[in-house]
């Protein structure tokens, strides 16, 4: 599994977010619900957790891959933290 994250900021607020997951569907899958939650918010660990939950809210595991849902949530949180930490204007 993989997560690609792109965040843009307006001061301390997230002006835009794009999250794409790999290895969860036959094609790269955009986490649009998570992007909506991030929009206009100040980054926090709680916000990252909410984004992960939103991204996987409708996920239905196949046989023997239930672990991928929790893994995806954790990877989303990690990708967001890393992206925020690498930005020059990030809090």
PyMOL Python script that loads the backbone (N, CA, C, O; Angstrom):
from pymol import cmd

cmd.read_pdbstr("""\
ATOM      1  N   UNK A   1       0.828  -1.177   0.000  1.00  0.00           N
ATOM      2  CA  UNK A   1       0.000   0.000   0.000  1.00  0.00           C
ATOM      3  C   UNK A   1       0.872   1.241   0.000  1.00  0.00           C
ATOM      4  O   UNK A   1       2.013   1.229   0.463  1.00  0.00           O
ATOM      5  N   UNK A   2       0.305   2.307  -0.531  1.00  0.00           N
ATOM      6  CA  UNK A   2       1.024   3.576  -0.567  1.00  0.00           C
ATOM      7  C   UNK A   2       0.028   4.726  -0.513  1.00  0.00           C
ATOM      8  O   UNK A   2      -1.151   4.572  -0.833  1.00  0.00           O
ATOM      9  N   UNK A   3       0.539   5.885  -0.099  1.00  0.00           N
ATOM     10  CA  UNK A   3      -0.269   7.104  -0.066  1.00  0.00           C
ATOM     11  C   UNK A   3       0.572   8.236  -0.626  1.00  0.00           C
ATOM     12  O   UNK A   3       1.715   8.437  -0.216  1.00  0.00           O
ATOM     13  N   UNK A   4       0.003   8.965  -1.557  1.00  0.00           N
ATOM     14  CA  UNK A   4       0.623  10.187  -2.064  1.00  0.00           C
ATOM     15  C   UNK A   4      -0.206  11.352  -1.537  1.00  0.00           C
ATOM     16  O   UNK A   4      -1.432  11.352  -1.646  1.00  0.00           O
ATOM     17  N   UNK A   5       0.470  12.343  -0.966  1.00  0.00           N
ATOM     18  CA  UNK A   5      -0.231  13.491  -0.392  1.00  0.00           C
ATOM     19  C   UNK A   5       0.380  14.783  -0.912  1.00  0.00           C
ATOM     20  O   UNK A   5       1.600  14.929  -0.990  1.00  0.00           O
ATOM     21  N   UNK A   6      -0.493  15.712  -1.265  1.00  0.00           N
ATOM     22  CA  UNK A   6      -0.070  17.060  -1.635  1.00  0.00           C
ATOM     23  C   UNK A   6      -0.960  18.026  -0.866  1.00  0.00           C
ATOM     24  O   UNK A   6      -2.187  17.957  -0.946  1.00  0.00           O
ATOM     25  N   UNK A   7      -0.330  18.924  -0.121  1.00  0.00           N
ATOM     26  CA  UNK A   7      -1.065  19.918   0.663  1.00  0.00           C
ATOM     27  C   UNK A   7      -0.599  21.306   0.269  1.00  0.00           C
ATOM     28  O   UNK A   7       0.587  21.523   0.020  1.00  0.00           O
ATOM     29  N   UNK A   8      -1.529  22.244   0.212  1.00  0.00           N
ATOM     30  CA  UNK A   8      -1.162  23.644   0.037  1.00  0.00           C
ATOM     31  C   UNK A   8      -1.761  24.424   1.203  1.00  0.00           C
ATOM     32  O   UNK A   8      -2.821  24.081   1.725  1.00  0.00           O
ATOM     33  N   UNK A   9      -1.067  25.462   1.589  1.00  0.00           N
ATOM     34  CA  UNK A   9      -1.450  26.231   2.771  1.00  0.00           C
ATOM     35  C   UNK A   9      -1.740  27.674   2.427  1.00  0.00           C
ATOM     36  O   UNK A   9      -1.175  28.240   1.491  1.00  0.00           O
ATOM     37  N   UNK A  10      -2.634  28.256   3.204  1.00  0.00           N
ATOM     38  CA  UNK A  10      -2.880  29.695   3.218  1.00  0.00           C
ATOM     39  C   UNK A  10      -2.650  30.093   4.673  1.00  0.00           C
ATOM     40  O   UNK A  10      -3.552  30.002   5.506  1.00  0.00           O
ATOM     41  N   UNK A  11      -1.451  30.527   4.958  1.00  0.00           N
ATOM     42  CA  UNK A  11      -1.076  30.767   6.353  1.00  0.00           C
ATOM     43  C   UNK A  11      -1.006  29.436   7.085  1.00  0.00           C
ATOM     44  O   UNK A  11      -0.305  28.521   6.653  1.00  0.00           O
ATOM     45  N   UNK A  12      -1.726  29.328   8.185  1.00  0.00           N
ATOM     46  CA  UNK A  12      -1.754  28.083   8.959  1.00  0.00           C
ATOM     47  C   UNK A  12      -2.841  27.120   8.511  1.00  0.00           C
ATOM     48  O   UNK A  12      -2.911  25.994   9.003  1.00  0.00           O
ATOM     49  N   UNK A  13      -3.690  27.550   7.583  1.00  0.00           N
ATOM     50  CA  UNK A  13      -4.822  26.718   7.169  1.00  0.00           C
ATOM     51  C   UNK A  13      -4.512  25.950   5.885  1.00  0.00           C
ATOM     52  O   UNK A  13      -3.804  26.437   5.003  1.00  0.00           O
ATOM     53  N   UNK A  14      -5.053  24.758   5.805  1.00  0.00           N
ATOM     54  CA  UNK A  14      -4.909  23.950   4.599  1.00  0.00           C
ATOM     55  C   UNK A  14      -5.825  24.508   3.518  1.00  0.00           C
ATOM     56  O   UNK A  14      -7.049  24.468   3.646  1.00  0.00           O
ATOM     57  N   UNK A  15      -5.231  25.020   2.470  1.00  0.00           N
ATOM     58  CA  UNK A  15      -6.007  25.602   1.372  1.00  0.00           C
ATOM     59  C   UNK A  15      -6.428  24.541   0.368  1.00  0.00           C
ATOM     60  O   UNK A  15      -7.434  24.702  -0.323  1.00  0.00           O
ATOM     61  N   UNK A  16      -5.671  23.467   0.284  1.00  0.00           N
ATOM     62  CA  UNK A  16      -5.990  22.391  -0.644  1.00  0.00           C
ATOM     63  C   UNK A  16      -5.306  21.115  -0.232  1.00  0.00           C
ATOM     64  O   UNK A  16      -4.245  21.136   0.390  1.00  0.00           O
ATOM     65  N   UNK A  17      -5.917  20.005  -0.582  1.00  0.00           N
ATOM     66  CA  UNK A  17      -5.342  18.705  -0.251  1.00  0.00           C
ATOM     67  C   UNK A  17      -5.694  17.706  -1.338  1.00  0.00           C
ATOM     68  O   UNK A  17      -6.813  17.691  -1.852  1.00  0.00           O
ATOM     69  N   UNK A  18      -4.730  16.881  -1.677  1.00  0.00           N
ATOM     70  CA  UNK A  18      -4.949  15.761  -2.588  1.00  0.00           C
ATOM     71  C   UNK A  18      -4.315  14.532  -1.960  1.00  0.00           C
ATOM     72  O   UNK A  18      -3.136  14.540  -1.607  1.00  0.00           O
ATOM     73  N   UNK A  19      -5.106  13.477  -1.823  1.00  0.00           N
ATOM     74  CA  UNK A  19      -4.626  12.208  -1.276  1.00  0.00           C
ATOM     75  C   UNK A  19      -4.986  11.104  -2.250  1.00  0.00           C
ATOM     76  O   UNK A  19      -6.138  10.985  -2.667  1.00  0.00           O
ATOM     77  N   UNK A  20      -3.997  10.294  -2.615  1.00  0.00           N
ATOM     78  CA  UNK A  20      -4.221   9.168  -3.515  1.00  0.00           C
ATOM     79  C   UNK A  20      -3.610   7.928  -2.888  1.00  0.00           C
ATOM     80  O   UNK A  20      -2.456   7.935  -2.460  1.00  0.00           O
ATOM     81  N   UNK A  21      -4.406   6.857  -2.839  1.00  0.00           N
ATOM     82  CA  UNK A  21      -3.962   5.596  -2.255  1.00  0.00           C
ATOM     83  C   UNK A  21      -3.656   4.593  -3.354  1.00  0.00           C
ATOM     84  O   UNK A  21      -4.381   4.491  -4.343  1.00  0.00           O
ATOM     85  N   UNK A  22      -2.583   3.863  -3.165  1.00  0.00           N
ATOM     86  CA  UNK A  22      -2.217   2.785  -4.073  1.00  0.00           C
ATOM     87  C   UNK A  22      -2.342   1.455  -3.341  1.00  0.00           C
ATOM     88  O   UNK A  22      -2.097   1.379  -2.137  1.00  0.00           O
ATOM     89  N   UNK A  23      -2.714   0.429  -4.053  1.00  0.00           N
ATOM     90  CA  UNK A  23      -2.806  -0.908  -3.470  1.00  0.00           C
ATOM     91  C   UNK A  23      -4.112  -1.181  -2.754  1.00  0.00           C
ATOM     92  O   UNK A  23      -4.225  -2.183  -2.047  1.00  0.00           O
ATOM     93  N   UNK A  24      -5.101  -0.317  -2.917  1.00  0.00           N
ATOM     94  CA  UNK A  24      -6.404  -0.538  -2.271  1.00  0.00           C
ATOM     95  C   UNK A  24      -7.503  -0.815  -3.300  1.00  0.00           C
ATOM     96  O   UNK A  24      -8.616  -1.193  -2.936  1.00  0.00           O
ATOM     97  N   UNK A  25      -7.195  -0.629  -4.552  1.00  0.00           N
ATOM     98  CA  UNK A  25      -8.163  -0.827  -5.637  1.00  0.00           C
ATOM     99  C   UNK A  25      -7.366  -1.177  -6.895  1.00  0.00           C
ATOM    100  O   UNK A  25      -6.139  -1.070  -6.896  1.00  0.00           O
ATOM    101  N   UNK A  26      -8.047  -1.593  -7.960  1.00  0.00           N
ATOM    102  CA  UNK A  26      -7.321  -1.936  -9.193  1.00  0.00           C
ATOM    103  C   UNK A  26      -6.563  -0.760  -9.813  1.00  0.00           C
ATOM    104  O   UNK A  26      -5.638  -0.964 -10.598  1.00  0.00           O
ATOM    105  N   UNK A  27      -6.947   0.455  -9.466  1.00  0.00           N
ATOM    106  CA  UNK A  27      -6.284   1.660  -9.953  1.00  0.00           C
ATOM    107  C   UNK A  27      -6.022   2.573  -8.757  1.00  0.00           C
ATOM    108  O   UNK A  27      -6.648   2.393  -7.712  1.00  0.00           O
ATOM    109  N   UNK A  28      -5.121   3.542  -8.875  1.00  0.00           N
ATOM    110  CA  UNK A  28      -4.938   4.497  -7.771  1.00  0.00           C
ATOM    111  C   UNK A  28      -6.285   5.106  -7.391  1.00  0.00           C
ATOM    112  O   UNK A  28      -7.106   5.423  -8.252  1.00  0.00           O
ATOM    113  N   UNK A  29      -6.496   5.260  -6.091  1.00  0.00           N
ATOM    114  CA  UNK A  29      -7.802   5.675  -5.586  1.00  0.00           C
ATOM    115  C   UNK A  29      -7.672   6.990  -4.824  1.00  0.00           C
ATOM    116  O   UNK A  29      -6.921   7.088  -3.853  1.00  0.00           O
ATOM    117  N   UNK A  30      -8.403   7.984  -5.270  1.00  0.00           N
ATOM    118  CA  UNK A  30      -8.363   9.301  -4.635  1.00  0.00           C
ATOM    119  C   UNK A  30      -9.295   9.327  -3.424  1.00  0.00           C
ATOM    120  O   UNK A  30     -10.451   8.914  -3.515  1.00  0.00           O
ATOM    121  N   UNK A  31      -8.796   9.804  -2.317  1.00  0.00           N
ATOM    122  CA  UNK A  31      -9.552   9.853  -1.059  1.00  0.00           C
ATOM    123  C   UNK A  31     -10.237  11.211  -0.936  1.00  0.00           C
ATOM    124  O   UNK A  31      -9.817  12.058  -0.148  1.00  0.00           O
ATOM    125  N   UNK A  32     -11.280  11.407  -1.711  1.00  0.00           N
ATOM    126  CA  UNK A  32     -11.937  12.714  -1.785  1.00  0.00           C
ATOM    127  C   UNK A  32     -12.627  13.111  -0.484  1.00  0.00           C
ATOM    128  O   UNK A  32     -12.655  14.295  -0.149  1.00  0.00           O
ATOM    129  N   UNK A  33     -13.175  12.172   0.243  1.00  0.00           N
ATOM    130  CA  UNK A  33     -13.813  12.515   1.528  1.00  0.00           C
ATOM    131  C   UNK A  33     -12.780  13.033   2.522  1.00  0.00           C
ATOM    132  O   UNK A  33     -13.052  13.971   3.272  1.00  0.00           O
ATOM    133  N   UNK A  34     -11.615  12.436   2.527  1.00  0.00           N
ATOM    134  CA  UNK A  34     -10.537  12.916   3.399  1.00  0.00           C
ATOM    135  C   UNK A  34     -10.090  14.311   2.979  1.00  0.00           C
ATOM    136  O   UNK A  34      -9.827  15.163   3.828  1.00  0.00           O
ATOM    137  N   UNK A  35     -10.004  14.545   1.688  1.00  0.00           N
ATOM    138  CA  UNK A  35      -9.606  15.867   1.189  1.00  0.00           C
ATOM    139  C   UNK A  35     -10.585  16.939   1.657  1.00  0.00           C
ATOM    140  O   UNK A  35     -10.172  18.039   2.023  1.00  0.00           O
ATOM    141  N   UNK A  36     -11.867  16.628   1.648  1.00  0.00           N
ATOM    142  CA  UNK A  36     -12.886  17.586   2.085  1.00  0.00           C
ATOM    143  C   UNK A  36     -12.719  17.934   3.559  1.00  0.00           C
ATOM    144  O   UNK A  36     -12.879  19.091   3.945  1.00  0.00           O
ATOM    145  N   UNK A  37     -12.400  16.950   4.376  1.00  0.00           N
ATOM    146  CA  UNK A  37     -12.230  17.183   5.816  1.00  0.00           C
ATOM    147  C   UNK A  37     -11.033  18.095   6.083  1.00  0.00           C
ATOM    148  O   UNK A  37     -11.068  18.907   7.007  1.00  0.00           O
ATOM    149  N   UNK A  38      -9.992  17.966   5.293  1.00  0.00           N
ATOM    150  CA  UNK A  38      -8.782  18.756   5.492  1.00  0.00           C
ATOM    151  C   UNK A  38      -8.936  20.211   5.061  1.00  0.00           C
ATOM    152  O   UNK A  38      -8.300  21.099   5.628  1.00  0.00           O
ATOM    153  N   UNK A  39      -9.765  20.451   4.077  1.00  0.00           N
ATOM    154  CA  UNK A  39      -9.928  21.777   3.471  1.00  0.00           C
ATOM    155  C   UNK A  39     -10.274  22.855   4.503  1.00  0.00           C
ATOM    156  O   UNK A  39     -11.253  22.730   5.239  1.00  0.00           O
ATOM    157  N   UNK A  40      -9.468  23.901   4.547  1.00  0.00           N
ATOM    158  CA  UNK A  40      -9.746  25.059   5.393  1.00  0.00           C
ATOM    159  C   UNK A  40      -9.446  24.870   6.871  1.00  0.00           C
ATOM    160  O   UNK A  40      -9.783  25.731   7.684  1.00  0.00           O
ATOM    161  N   UNK A  41      -8.820  23.758   7.231  1.00  0.00           N
ATOM    162  CA  UNK A  41      -8.548  23.460   8.638  1.00  0.00           C
ATOM    163  C   UNK A  41      -7.079  23.696   8.977  1.00  0.00           C
ATOM    164  O   UNK A  41      -6.217  23.728   8.098  1.00  0.00           O
ATOM    165  N   UNK A  42      -6.819  23.859  10.257  1.00  0.00           N
ATOM    166  CA  UNK A  42      -5.453  23.910  10.751  1.00  0.00           C
ATOM    167  C   UNK A  42      -5.020  22.478  11.050  1.00  0.00           C
ATOM    168  O   UNK A  42      -5.755  21.731  11.695  1.00  0.00           O
ATOM    169  N   UNK A  43      -3.839  22.094  10.588  1.00  0.00           N
ATOM    170  CA  UNK A  43      -3.412  20.709  10.753  1.00  0.00           C
ATOM    171  C   UNK A  43      -3.226  20.355  12.221  1.00  0.00           C
ATOM    172  O   UNK A  43      -2.693  21.139  13.006  1.00  0.00           O
ATOM    173  N   UNK A  44      -3.678  19.158  12.573  1.00  0.00           N
ATOM    174  CA  UNK A  44      -3.466  18.590  13.900  1.00  0.00           C
ATOM    175  C   UNK A  44      -3.493  17.079  13.767  1.00  0.00           C
ATOM    176  O   UNK A  44      -3.931  16.544  12.749  1.00  0.00           O
ATOM    177  N   UNK A  45      -3.029  16.402  14.789  1.00  0.00           N
ATOM    178  CA  UNK A  45      -3.077  14.933  14.787  1.00  0.00           C
ATOM    179  C   UNK A  45      -4.525  14.459  14.727  1.00  0.00           C
ATOM    180  O   UNK A  45      -4.826  13.471  14.058  1.00  0.00           O
ATOM    181  N   UNK A  46      -5.416  15.150  15.413  1.00  0.00           N
ATOM    182  CA  UNK A  46      -6.835  14.794  15.367  1.00  0.00           C
ATOM    183  C   UNK A  46      -7.413  14.945  13.971  1.00  0.00           C
ATOM    184  O   UNK A  46      -8.234  14.133  13.545  1.00  0.00           O
ATOM    185  N   UNK A  47      -6.991  15.974  13.261  1.00  0.00           N
ATOM    186  CA  UNK A  47      -7.455  16.174  11.886  1.00  0.00           C
ATOM    187  C   UNK A  47      -6.923  15.066  10.983  1.00  0.00           C
ATOM    188  O   UNK A  47      -7.651  14.568  10.124  1.00  0.00           O
ATOM    189  N   UNK A  48      -5.672  14.679  11.165  1.00  0.00           N
ATOM    190  CA  UNK A  48      -5.097  13.584  10.380  1.00  0.00           C
ATOM    191  C   UNK A  48      -5.857  12.286  10.640  1.00  0.00           C
ATOM    192  O   UNK A  48      -6.115  11.517   9.714  1.00  0.00           O
ATOM    193  N   UNK A  49      -6.212  12.046  11.889  1.00  0.00           N
ATOM    194  CA  UNK A  49      -6.984  10.846  12.244  1.00  0.00           C
ATOM    195  C   UNK A  49      -8.359  10.886  11.584  1.00  0.00           C
ATOM    196  O   UNK A  49      -8.819   9.879  11.045  1.00  0.00           O
ATOM    197  N   UNK A  50      -9.010  12.032  11.624  1.00  0.00           N
ATOM    198  CA  UNK A  50     -10.336  12.175  11.002  1.00  0.00           C
ATOM    199  C   UNK A  50     -10.256  11.962   9.492  1.00  0.00           C
ATOM    200  O   UNK A  50     -11.158  11.371   8.899  1.00  0.00           O
ATOM    201  N   UNK A  51      -9.192  12.435   8.878  1.00  0.00           N
ATOM    202  CA  UNK A  51      -9.019  12.239   7.434  1.00  0.00           C
ATOM    203  C   UNK A  51      -8.861  10.759   7.108  1.00  0.00           C
ATOM    204  O   UNK A  51      -9.441  10.265   6.141  1.00  0.00           O
ATOM    205  N   UNK A  52      -8.081  10.060   7.910  1.00  0.00           N
ATOM    206  CA  UNK A  52      -7.918   8.617   7.700  1.00  0.00           C
ATOM    207  C   UNK A  52      -9.231   7.868   7.846  1.00  0.00           C
ATOM    208  O   UNK A  52      -9.543   6.979   7.055  1.00  0.00           O
ATOM    209  N   UNK A  53      -9.990   8.235   8.859  1.00  0.00           N
ATOM    210  CA  UNK A  53     -11.297   7.598   9.071  1.00  0.00           C
ATOM    211  C   UNK A  53     -12.237   7.880   7.900  1.00  0.00           C
ATOM    212  O   UNK A  53     -12.935   6.983   7.427  1.00  0.00           O
ATOM    213  N   UNK A  54     -12.252   9.125   7.437  1.00  0.00           N
ATOM    214  CA  UNK A  54     -13.129   9.498   6.324  1.00  0.00           C
ATOM    215  C   UNK A  54     -12.736   8.769   5.045  1.00  0.00           C
ATOM    216  O   UNK A  54     -13.595   8.323   4.284  1.00  0.00           O
ATOM    217  N   UNK A  55     -11.439   8.653   4.817  1.00  0.00           N
ATOM    218  CA  UNK A  55     -10.963   7.998   3.603  1.00  0.00           C
ATOM    219  C   UNK A  55     -11.393   6.543   3.539  1.00  0.00           C
ATOM    220  O   UNK A  55     -11.651   6.016   2.456  1.00  0.00           O
ATOM    221  N   UNK A  56     -11.470   5.896   4.684  1.00  0.00           N
ATOM    222  CA  UNK A  56     -11.756   4.461   4.698  1.00  0.00           C
ATOM    223  C   UNK A  56     -13.159   4.132   5.197  1.00  0.00           C
ATOM    224  O   UNK A  56     -13.466   2.965   5.438  1.00  0.00           O
ATOM    225  N   UNK A  57     -14.002   5.128   5.353  1.00  0.00           N
ATOM    226  CA  UNK A  57     -15.342   4.918   5.917  1.00  0.00           C
ATOM    227  C   UNK A  57     -16.172   3.912   5.126  1.00  0.00           C
ATOM    228  O   UNK A  57     -16.915   3.129   5.717  1.00  0.00           O
ATOM    229  N   UNK A  58     -16.060   3.923   3.819  1.00  0.00           N
ATOM    230  CA  UNK A  58     -16.854   3.019   2.988  1.00  0.00           C
ATOM    231  C   UNK A  58     -16.078   1.794   2.518  1.00  0.00           C
ATOM    232  O   UNK A  58     -16.571   1.029   1.690  1.00  0.00           O
ATOM    233  N   UNK A  59     -14.876   1.605   3.038  1.00  0.00           N
ATOM    234  CA  UNK A  59     -14.043   0.479   2.603  1.00  0.00           C
ATOM    235  C   UNK A  59     -14.654  -0.845   3.065  1.00  0.00           C
ATOM    236  O   UNK A  59     -15.119  -0.969   4.199  1.00  0.00           O
ATOM    237  N   UNK A  60     -14.644  -1.800   2.191  1.00  0.00           N
ATOM    238  CA  UNK A  60     -15.123  -3.148   2.483  1.00  0.00           C
ATOM    239  C   UNK A  60     -14.007  -4.116   2.129  1.00  0.00           C
ATOM    240  O   UNK A  60     -13.684  -4.294   0.954  1.00  0.00           O
ATOM    241  N   UNK A  61     -13.419  -4.739   3.133  1.00  0.00           N
ATOM    242  CA  UNK A  61     -12.291  -5.631   2.860  1.00  0.00           C
ATOM    243  C   UNK A  61     -12.725  -6.899   2.129  1.00  0.00           C
ATOM    244  O   UNK A  61     -13.857  -7.364   2.258  1.00  0.00           O
ATOM    245  N   UNK A  62     -11.799  -7.430   1.371  1.00  0.00           N
ATOM    246  CA  UNK A  62     -11.989  -8.739   0.764  1.00  0.00           C
ATOM    247  C   UNK A  62     -11.470  -9.797   1.740  1.00  0.00           C
ATOM    248  O   UNK A  62     -10.920  -9.471   2.792  1.00  0.00           O
ATOM    249  N   UNK A  63     -11.644 -11.012   1.390  1.00  0.00           N
ATOM    250  CA  UNK A  63     -11.202 -12.099   2.253  1.00  0.00           C
ATOM    251  C   UNK A  63      -9.694 -11.990   2.525  1.00  0.00           C
ATOM    252  O   UNK A  63      -8.899 -11.821   1.601  1.00  0.00           O
ATOM    253  N   UNK A  64      -9.328 -12.087   3.764  1.00  0.00           N
ATOM    254  CA  UNK A  64      -7.937 -12.104   4.226  1.00  0.00           C
ATOM    255  C   UNK A  64      -7.178 -10.793   4.049  1.00  0.00           C
ATOM    256  O   UNK A  64      -5.948 -10.800   4.090  1.00  0.00           O
ATOM    257  N   UNK A  65      -7.857  -9.680   3.856  1.00  0.00           N
ATOM    258  CA  UNK A  65      -7.110  -8.422   3.786  1.00  0.00           C
ATOM    259  C   UNK A  65      -7.746  -7.324   4.640  1.00  0.00           C
ATOM    260  O   UNK A  65      -7.620  -6.140   4.325  1.00  0.00           O
ATOM    261  N   UNK A  66      -8.420  -7.709   5.706  1.00  0.00           N
ATOM    262  CA  UNK A  66      -9.031  -6.731   6.605  1.00  0.00           C
ATOM    263  C   UNK A  66      -8.001  -5.752   7.168  1.00  0.00           C
ATOM    264  O   UNK A  66      -8.315  -4.595   7.445  1.00  0.00           O
ATOM    265  N   UNK A  67      -6.778  -6.229   7.331  1.00  0.00           N
ATOM    266  CA  UNK A  67      -5.714  -5.395   7.896  1.00  0.00           C
ATOM    267  C   UNK A  67      -5.441  -4.148   7.057  1.00  0.00           C
ATOM    268  O   UNK A  67      -4.921  -3.158   7.573  1.00  0.00           O
ATOM    269  N   UNK A  68      -5.786  -4.186   5.769  1.00  0.00           N
ATOM    270  CA  UNK A  68      -5.477  -3.054   4.892  1.00  0.00           C
ATOM    271  C   UNK A  68      -6.229  -1.784   5.288  1.00  0.00           C
ATOM    272  O   UNK A  68      -5.755  -0.680   5.020  1.00  0.00           O
ATOM    273  N   UNK A  69      -7.381  -1.925   5.914  1.00  0.00           N
ATOM    274  CA  UNK A  69      -8.143  -0.734   6.298  1.00  0.00           C
ATOM    275  C   UNK A  69      -7.388   0.047   7.370  1.00  0.00           C
ATOM    276  O   UNK A  69      -7.196   1.256   7.236  1.00  0.00           O
ATOM    277  N   UNK A  70      -6.963  -0.628   8.421  1.00  0.00           N
ATOM    278  CA  UNK A  70      -6.204   0.057   9.484  1.00  0.00           C
ATOM    279  C   UNK A  70      -4.852   0.522   8.978  1.00  0.00           C
ATOM    280  O   UNK A  70      -4.370   1.585   9.370  1.00  0.00           O
ATOM    281  N   UNK A  71      -4.236  -0.269   8.108  1.00  0.00           N
ATOM    282  CA  UNK A  71      -2.951   0.135   7.527  1.00  0.00           C
ATOM    283  C   UNK A  71      -3.112   1.418   6.706  1.00  0.00           C
ATOM    284  O   UNK A  71      -2.286   2.325   6.804  1.00  0.00           O
ATOM    285  N   UNK A  72      -4.157   1.494   5.911  1.00  0.00           N
ATOM    286  CA  UNK A  72      -4.391   2.699   5.106  1.00  0.00           C
ATOM    287  C   UNK A  72      -4.598   3.921   5.990  1.00  0.00           C
ATOM    288  O   UNK A  72      -4.062   4.990   5.697  1.00  0.00           O
ATOM    289  N   UNK A  73      -5.365   3.780   7.062  1.00  0.00           N
ATOM    290  CA  UNK A  73      -5.573   4.908   7.981  1.00  0.00           C
ATOM    291  C   UNK A  73      -4.244   5.392   8.551  1.00  0.00           C
ATOM    292  O   UNK A  73      -3.976   6.592   8.604  1.00  0.00           O
ATOM    293  N   UNK A  74      -3.419   4.442   8.975  1.00  0.00           N
ATOM    294  CA  UNK A  74      -2.119   4.800   9.553  1.00  0.00           C
ATOM    295  C   UNK A  74      -1.218   5.457   8.514  1.00  0.00           C
ATOM    296  O   UNK A  74      -0.526   6.426   8.823  1.00  0.00           O
ATOM    297  N   UNK A  75      -1.218   4.942   7.287  1.00  0.00           N
ATOM    298  CA  UNK A  75      -0.394   5.529   6.233  1.00  0.00           C
ATOM    299  C   UNK A  75      -0.857   6.932   5.864  1.00  0.00           C
ATOM    300  O   UNK A  75      -0.035   7.797   5.563  1.00  0.00           O
ATOM    301  N   UNK A  76      -2.152   7.160   5.886  1.00  0.00           N
ATOM    302  CA  UNK A  76      -2.675   8.508   5.617  1.00  0.00           C
ATOM    303  C   UNK A  76      -2.189   9.474   6.691  1.00  0.00           C
ATOM    304  O   UNK A  76      -1.712  10.565   6.376  1.00  0.00           O
ATOM    305  N   UNK A  77      -2.308   9.082   7.953  1.00  0.00           N
ATOM    306  CA  UNK A  77      -1.821   9.949   9.040  1.00  0.00           C
ATOM    307  C   UNK A  77      -0.338  10.247   8.869  1.00  0.00           C
ATOM    308  O   UNK A  77       0.091  11.393   9.002  1.00  0.00           O
ATOM    309  N   UNK A  78       0.442   9.217   8.575  1.00  0.00           N
ATOM    310  CA  UNK A  78       1.880   9.391   8.419  1.00  0.00           C
ATOM    311  C   UNK A  78       2.201  10.286   7.226  1.00  0.00           C
ATOM    312  O   UNK A  78       3.055  11.166   7.330  1.00  0.00           O
ATOM    313  N   UNK A  79       1.532  10.075   6.101  1.00  0.00           N
ATOM    314  CA  UNK A  79       1.780  10.893   4.912  1.00  0.00           C
ATOM    315  C   UNK A  79       1.447  12.358   5.181  1.00  0.00           C
ATOM    316  O   UNK A  79       2.177  13.253   4.756  1.00  0.00           O
ATOM    317  N   UNK A  80       0.348  12.597   5.885  1.00  0.00           N
ATOM    318  CA  UNK A  80      -0.023  13.980   6.205  1.00  0.00           C
ATOM    319  C   UNK A  80       1.003  14.625   7.120  1.00  0.00           C
ATOM    320  O   UNK A  80       1.411  15.763   6.887  1.00  0.00           O
ATOM    321  N   UNK A  81       1.428  13.911   8.163  1.00  0.00           N
ATOM    322  CA  UNK A  81       2.452  14.459   9.070  1.00  0.00           C
ATOM    323  C   UNK A  81       3.737  14.777   8.314  1.00  0.00           C
ATOM    324  O   UNK A  81       4.333  15.836   8.512  1.00  0.00           O
ATOM    325  N   UNK A  82       4.162  13.859   7.448  1.00  0.00           N
ATOM    326  CA  UNK A  82       5.399  14.064   6.702  1.00  0.00           C
ATOM    327  C   UNK A  82       5.274  15.232   5.726  1.00  0.00           C
ATOM    328  O   UNK A  82       6.213  16.012   5.562  1.00  0.00           O
ATOM    329  N   UNK A  83       4.127  15.350   5.086  1.00  0.00           N
ATOM    330  CA  UNK A  83       3.923  16.426   4.122  1.00  0.00           C
ATOM    331  C   UNK A  83       3.892  17.776   4.817  1.00  0.00           C
ATOM    332  O   UNK A  83       4.490  18.740   4.339  1.00  0.00           O
ATOM    333  N   UNK A  84       3.200  17.844   5.940  1.00  0.00           N
ATOM    334  CA  UNK A  84       3.160  19.092   6.715  1.00  0.00           C
ATOM    335  C   UNK A  84       4.558  19.432   7.205  1.00  0.00           C
ATOM    336  O   UNK A  84       4.963  20.594   7.167  1.00  0.00           O
ATOM    337  N   UNK A  85       5.289  18.443   7.658  1.00  0.00           N
ATOM    338  CA  UNK A  85       6.636  18.678   8.180  1.00  0.00           C
ATOM    339  C   UNK A  85       7.623  19.126   7.131  1.00  0.00           C
ATOM    340  O   UNK A  85       8.630  19.752   7.463  1.00  0.00           O
ATOM    341  N   UNK A  86       7.359  18.819   5.852  1.00  0.00           N
ATOM    342  CA  UNK A  86       8.293  19.183   4.799  1.00  0.00           C
ATOM    343  C   UNK A  86       7.987  20.524   4.157  1.00  0.00           C
ATOM    344  O   UNK A  86       8.796  21.042   3.387  1.00  0.00           O
ATOM    345  N   UNK A  87       6.820  21.097   4.464  1.00  0.00           N
ATOM    346  CA  UNK A  87       6.418  22.351   3.835  1.00  0.00           C
ATOM    347  C   UNK A  87       7.088  23.550   4.473  1.00  0.00           C
ATOM    348  O   UNK A  87       7.279  23.583   5.689  1.00  0.00           O
ATOM    349  N   UNK A  88       7.445  24.533   3.668  1.00  0.00           N
ATOM    350  CA  UNK A  88       8.135  25.714   4.207  1.00  0.00           C
ATOM    351  C   UNK A  88       7.196  26.611   4.999  1.00  0.00           C
ATOM    352  O   UNK A  88       7.640  27.330   5.894  1.00  0.00           O
ATOM    353  N   UNK A  89       5.890  26.579   4.679  1.00  0.00           N
ATOM    354  CA  UNK A  89       4.933  27.410   5.402  1.00  0.00           C
ATOM    355  C   UNK A  89       4.117  26.599   6.393  1.00  0.00           C
ATOM    356  O   UNK A  89       3.217  27.134   7.040  1.00  0.00           O
ATOM    357  N   UNK A  90       4.415  25.335   6.516  1.00  0.00           N
ATOM    358  CA  UNK A  90       3.634  24.461   7.397  1.00  0.00           C
ATOM    359  C   UNK A  90       3.843  24.847   8.849  1.00  0.00           C
ATOM    360  O   UNK A  90       4.918  25.314   9.226  1.00  0.00           O
ATOM    361  N   UNK A  91       2.792  24.647   9.679  1.00  0.00           N
ATOM    362  CA  UNK A  91       2.924  24.981  11.101  1.00  0.00           C
ATOM    363  C   UNK A  91       3.908  24.085  11.800  1.00  0.00           C
ATOM    364  O   UNK A  91       4.134  24.235  13.000  1.00  0.00           O
TER     365      UNK A  91
END
""", "prot")
cmd.dss("prot")
cmd.show_as("cartoon", "prot")
cmd.util.cbc("prot")
cmd.orient("prot")
